[in-house]
């Protein structure tokens, strides 16, 4: 048994049983992948995959039982390598962060700047994606740390730590009726908002769930004319007069967004929690803990380790 055999099995599942894609991912040949899988099956005395000719079509029941063990062995092998690197060179390495567009654009920059200044020999890689993509990058080992508002707490394989709460704002062109109402000191109501065409985030992004829930609770129909993943896109179309925008309040900059007026909407929509996540069981190098604390100061190494030690499915709060 060797690690290449285990990687071939794991990658076959990840690539939807497409051996051509597996070979490309592992930088080897398709016959080589097939041989590695067959040799492991012969050694274990079981078939891990259903086959149609030479094609893999799915996991057998024994394969489904063995896969978590394969994943665990490969994770521990990676942990062993990281532990060695951590003690051999504590100040050098690569740290990969996966984050949603909003977090990467508005929340992460100060932490990235401060961390890079303190750790000039650590190369930071920043990947962006939707909340589920962030979770998948963590689960696959492509990323060390994930930052998102939605989805991360839904995976038992991840430890999702609360970092900060934020609220939404409504943005409108200057001179808009809602802006004039706010300037008179009148509070914005959900009913008034629902009378306008609305531009906001796509489902599953940046607190969209709480927006949907607020209108549903009041039984208010609302006219969604455009949805996007990024607040800058939403603001662009608000400036064009297509509708009023609902964005994360942190995404509004009065100087940069001088053509728009922001109205506090915390009384309309529930607050949102951004979480920092790591894969359960993964070895974190010392500078990974330091990046987490740079982004969310309450998340000390002790607190992170306590969360990692909790049973899967536990919710950790600070």
Wavefront OBJ file of the C-alpha trace (Angstrom):
o trace
v 0.000 0.000 0.000
v 1.328 3.470 -0.851
v 0.126 7.049 -0.867
v -0.132 7.203 -4.650
v -2.700 4.410 -4.535
v -4.656 6.277 -1.873
v -4.490 9.535 -3.849
v -5.743 7.738 -6.953
v -8.780 6.453 -5.059
v -9.558 9.825 -3.481
v -9.126 11.736 -6.727
v -11.303 9.255 -8.625
v -14.179 10.177 -6.326
v -13.442 13.905 -6.482
v -13.295 13.869 -10.285
v -16.605 12.061 -10.664
v -14.913 8.732 -11.574
v -13.399 10.271 -14.721
v -9.977 8.605 -15.010
v -8.768 11.097 -17.625
v -9.412 13.953 -15.184
v -7.804 11.942 -12.358
v -4.655 11.386 -14.413
v -4.434 15.091 -15.267
v -4.910 16.084 -11.619
v -2.223 13.680 -10.396
v 0.130 14.399 -13.329
v 0.285 10.787 -14.408
v -1.247 8.525 -17.061
v -4.714 7.002 -17.126
v -3.312 3.429 -17.224
v -1.139 4.351 -14.256
v -4.192 5.478 -12.271
v -6.076 2.275 -13.142
v -3.089 0.193 -12.077
v -2.740 1.988 -8.749
v -6.415 1.424 -7.957
v -6.312 -2.236 -8.993
v -3.197 -2.899 -6.917
v -4.853 -1.422 -3.841
v -8.017 -3.450 -4.445
v -5.929 -6.633 -4.807
v -4.078 -5.887 -1.578
v -7.294 -5.196 0.338
v -9.150 -8.105 -1.254
v -12.199 -5.960 -2.166
v -13.456 -3.969 -5.125
v -13.661 -0.268 -4.326
v -15.429 0.805 -7.525
v -18.232 -0.376 -9.756
v -17.096 -0.652 -13.374
v -18.589 -0.659 -16.856
v -15.796 -2.068 -18.973
v -12.761 0.033 -18.145
v -14.817 2.941 -16.817
v -15.440 3.584 -13.138
v -19.109 4.270 -12.467
v -19.315 4.609 -8.673
v -18.204 3.380 -5.282
v -19.089 -0.097 -4.089
v -20.375 -0.446 -0.494
v -16.866 -1.517 0.651
v -15.444 1.455 -1.271
v -17.810 3.838 0.485
v -16.717 2.400 3.835
v -13.019 2.645 2.972
v -13.077 6.177 1.518
v -13.213 8.032 4.897
v -10.184 6.011 6.023
v -8.334 6.935 2.832
v -9.191 10.604 3.393
v -8.011 10.402 6.994
v -4.703 8.743 6.087
v -3.945 11.357 3.444
v -4.906 14.168 5.800
v -2.561 12.824 8.482
v 0.224 12.440 5.910
v -0.255 16.083 4.972
v -0.319 17.014 8.674
v 2.972 15.182 9.188
v 4.556 17.123 6.356
v 3.210 20.428 7.692
v 4.432 19.638 11.212
v 7.922 19.003 9.868
v 7.854 22.225 7.861
v 6.573 24.134 10.873
v 9.503 23.139 13.068
v 12.118 23.223 10.309
v 11.139 26.692 9.107
v 8.623 28.449 11.318
v 8.732 31.785 9.485
v 8.569 30.644 5.844
v 5.901 28.926 3.791
v 2.654 29.381 1.885
v -0.742 30.191 3.404
v -3.815 29.861 1.204
v -6.969 31.787 2.106
v -10.322 31.129 0.431
v -12.910 33.875 0.792
v -16.099 35.166 -0.744
v -15.933 38.285 -2.925
v -17.285 40.571 -0.200
v -14.872 39.297 2.452
v -11.876 39.468 0.102
v -12.745 42.978 -1.055
v -13.885 44.648 2.161
v -13.000 42.650 5.294
v -9.688 40.923 4.596
v -7.394 43.730 3.322
v -6.337 45.096 6.752
v -5.557 41.575 8.018
v -3.638 40.698 4.851
v -1.636 43.940 5.074
v -0.764 43.498 8.759
v 0.043 39.798 8.419
v 2.280 40.348 5.381
v 4.183 43.084 7.193
v 4.768 40.785 10.181
v 5.553 37.692 8.072
v 7.431 38.823 4.952
v 8.659 35.278 4.193
v 5.153 33.782 4.080
v 3.554 33.784 0.636
v -0.179 34.499 0.830
v -2.497 33.075 -1.814
v -6.050 34.390 -1.962
v -8.751 32.385 -3.747
v -12.257 33.786 -4.244
v -15.517 31.942 -4.701
v -19.032 31.471 -3.437
v -19.596 30.208 0.114
v -19.945 26.586 -1.009
v -16.832 26.891 -3.153
v -14.927 28.215 -0.129
v -16.076 25.182 1.880
v -15.081 22.812 -0.926
v -11.600 24.372 -1.168
v -11.126 23.742 2.550
v -12.405 20.167 2.330
v -10.148 19.342 -0.620
v -7.064 20.809 1.058
v -6.748 23.515 -1.593
v -7.108 26.202 1.086
v -5.873 26.404 4.683
v -8.352 28.998 5.984
v -11.802 29.973 4.715
v -13.729 33.188 5.342
v -17.433 33.489 4.491
v -20.797 34.408 5.964
v -22.941 31.607 4.552
v -22.463 27.821 4.403
v -19.294 27.226 6.449
v -21.128 26.250 9.651
v -23.160 23.653 7.710
v -20.241 21.219 7.270
v -19.340 18.850 10.111
v -15.912 18.361 8.512
v -15.128 22.044 9.098
v -14.575 24.010 12.284
v -16.312 27.346 11.672
v -15.421 30.048 14.194
v -17.464 33.251 14.600
v -15.393 36.329 13.802
v -17.652 39.385 13.495
v -21.257 40.474 12.939
v -22.347 42.873 10.229
v -25.576 44.362 8.899
v -27.061 45.455 5.578
v -27.549 48.908 4.123
v -29.878 50.163 1.404
v -28.126 52.241 -1.260
v -29.909 54.664 -3.591
v -28.852 57.477 -5.944
v -28.493 60.858 -4.262
v -31.768 62.721 -4.567
v -33.788 59.512 -4.561
v -37.091 59.638 -2.645
v -35.775 57.190 -0.030
v -32.651 59.316 0.442
v -34.779 62.419 0.989
v -36.899 60.511 3.492
v -33.802 59.432 5.419
v -32.433 62.970 5.411
v -35.684 64.121 7.045
v -35.009 61.627 9.814
v -37.775 59.227 8.794
v -37.075 55.541 9.367
v -37.123 53.267 6.322
v -39.834 50.601 6.408
v -39.868 47.264 4.638
v -43.162 48.246 3.000
v -41.601 51.386 1.516
v -38.601 49.393 0.287
v -40.825 46.771 -1.342
v -42.423 49.445 -3.536
v -39.149 49.890 -5.438
v -37.269 47.563 -7.821
v -34.495 45.881 -5.829
v -30.934 44.872 -6.703
v -29.119 42.637 -4.234
v -27.002 39.517 -3.788
v -27.627 36.132 -5.332
v -29.144 33.438 -3.066
v -26.529 31.984 -0.723
v -24.323 35.092 -0.808
v -23.616 37.806 1.743
v -26.656 37.456 3.989
v -29.227 37.076 1.199
v -31.055 34.506 3.359
v -31.933 37.181 5.933
v -33.224 39.497 3.197
v -35.541 36.801 1.857
v -36.714 35.930 5.369
v -37.583 39.527 6.243
v -39.922 39.958 3.275
v -41.412 36.481 3.748
v -42.204 37.101 7.439
v -44.203 40.193 6.503
v -45.837 38.507 3.500
v -44.493 41.272 1.268
v -43.901 40.605 -2.426
v -40.761 42.343 -3.682
v -39.508 43.122 -7.148
v -36.001 41.690 -7.576
v -34.740 43.053 -10.898
v -31.093 41.996 -10.681
v -28.923 39.834 -8.426
v -25.132 39.654 -8.308
v -22.337 38.187 -6.197
v -20.439 41.435 -5.701
v -21.483 44.694 -4.021
v -19.559 46.821 -6.532
v -21.675 45.335 -9.334
v -24.859 46.045 -7.366
v -23.804 49.663 -6.784
v -23.007 50.139 -10.459
v -26.556 49.259 -11.481
v -28.053 51.344 -8.692
v -26.126 54.328 -10.082
v -27.668 53.582 -13.493
v -31.120 53.980 -11.928
v -32.230 50.359 -12.319
v -33.359 50.071 -8.706
v -32.376 50.395 -5.057
v -29.615 48.191 -3.717
v -29.305 46.094 -0.597
v -25.642 45.467 0.234
v -23.392 44.707 3.199
v -22.916 47.965 5.079
v -19.125 47.455 5.031
v -19.259 47.629 1.211
v -20.269 51.309 1.208
v -17.546 53.954 1.177
v -18.875 57.499 1.346
v -15.882 58.979 -0.482
v -15.691 56.364 -3.224
v -19.464 55.977 -3.616
v -20.172 59.707 -3.744
v -23.035 59.286 -6.235
v -24.960 57.118 -3.783
v -26.642 57.536 -0.430
v -26.590 54.700 2.147
v -29.473 54.056 4.550
v -28.932 51.892 7.619
v -31.084 48.758 7.318
v -30.143 46.898 10.489
v -33.706 47.300 11.759
v -35.086 45.599 8.636
v -32.834 42.561 8.263
v -31.237 40.269 10.843
v -27.513 40.685 11.433
v -25.075 38.279 9.825
v -22.120 36.347 11.199
v -18.905 35.998 9.228
v -16.967 32.878 10.168
v -13.380 31.744 9.834
v -13.138 28.034 9.061
v -10.470 25.363 8.926
v -10.723 21.694 8.091
v -11.285 19.512 11.135
v -8.170 17.493 11.906
v -5.857 19.628 9.756
v -2.490 20.673 11.184
v -2.207 24.455 11.313
v 1.225 25.991 11.067
v 2.015 28.686 13.615
v 1.542 31.524 11.156
v -1.944 30.217 10.252
v -3.020 30.846 13.850
v -1.482 34.297 13.621
v -3.391 35.127 10.443
v -6.659 34.077 12.074
v -5.957 36.349 15.035
v -4.949 39.187 12.713
v -8.377 38.925 11.063
v -10.378 38.235 14.239
v -8.431 39.277 17.380
v -10.662 37.317 19.843
v -9.707 34.052 18.085
v -6.538 33.230 19.987
v -4.610 30.030 19.394
v -6.075 28.602 22.595
v -9.646 29.245 21.416
v -8.960 27.806 17.966
v -7.456 24.661 19.498
v -10.444 24.307 21.827
v -12.778 24.478 18.835
v -10.706 21.930 16.907
v -10.936 19.554 19.862
v -14.748 19.624 19.942
v -16.791 16.801 18.465
v -18.100 17.160 14.894
v -21.415 18.987 14.787
v -20.629 21.119 17.833
v -21.215 24.877 17.497
v -18.408 27.001 18.931
v -19.204 30.511 20.101
v -17.126 33.219 21.760
l 1 2 3 4 5 6 7 8 9 10 11 12 13 14 15 16 17 18 19 20 21 22 23 24 25 26 27 28 29 30 31 32 33 34 35 36 37 38 39 40 41 42 43 44 45 46 47 48 49 50 51 52 53 54 55 56 57 58 59 60 61 62 63 64 65 66 67 68 69 70 71 72 73 74 75 76 77 78 79 80 81 82 83 84 85 86 87 88 89 90 91 92 93 94 95 96 97 98 99 100 101 102 103 104 105 106 107 108 109 110 111 112 113 114 115 116 117 118 119 120 121 122 123 124 125 126 127 128 129 130 131 132 133 134 135 136 137 138 139 140 141 142 143 144 145 146 147 148 149 150 151 152 153 154 155 156 157 158 159 160 161 162 163 164 165 166 167 168 169 170 171 172 173 174 175 176 177 178 179 180 181 182 183 184 185 186 187 188 189 190 191 192 193 194 195 196 197 198 199 200 201 202 203 204 205 206 207 208 209 210 211 212 213 214 215 216 217 218 219 220 221 222 223 224 225 226 227 228 229 230 231 232 233 234 235 236 237 238 239 240 241 242 243 244 245 246 247 248 249 250 251 252 253 254 255 256 257 258 259 260 261 262 263 264 265 266 267 268 269 270 271 272 273 274 275 276 277 278 279 280 281 282 283 284 285 286 287 288 289 290 291 292 293 294 295 296 297 298 299 300 301 302 303 304 305 306 307 308 309 310 311 312 313 314 315 316 317 318
